């Protein structure tokens, strides 16, 4: 059965969905759902976990690492 995932609606803009992003830790371990970002490019709302602290609304920018 092929089911499409439903993501929560962004509560800031109500137009996009909050989609999860994963990352890798310092030692290469996968960090599932490190951030959630609004799919609406005009909104840009995001929630992140950095070193155990939750932050939200930071400016989204490209990483050059």
Long-range contacts (C-beta under 8 A, 24 or more apart in sequence): 7-39, 10-38, 10-39, 10-40, 10-43, 10-45, 12-38, 12-43, 12-45, 13-38, 13-40, 13-42, 13-43, 13-45, 15-40, 15-42, 15-43, 16-40, 16-43, 18-45, 18-47
